[in-house]
Amino acid sequence: MAAGRLVRNSISLRALPFPDRDPGGTIEPMLPALLRGVIFISVLAAPFVAALLAG
C-alpha cells in the first residue's frame, strides 16, 4: 500500500511544475516591454509627423 502511495506522490510531484511552462505565461512579461517600445517610437515619430502635416 505504501509503495503505491509513493509512486502516486512522485508522479504528482513531477507533474506539478508543468502548468508553469504554458505558452501564455511566456508572452505575458513581453507585453509591457512591447507597449513601452510602441510609446517610445510614437514619441520619436511625433515631431516628424507634425512637420509633414504642417507642410
BELNOR-V772564 format. One line per field, one symbol per residue. psi: psi as a letter, one per 40 degrees, with the letter a starting at -180 (. if undefined). A space follows every 50 residues. Layout:
psi = ???
//
This chain:
psi = ddddddddddddddededddfiddddddedddddddddddddddeddddd dddd.
//
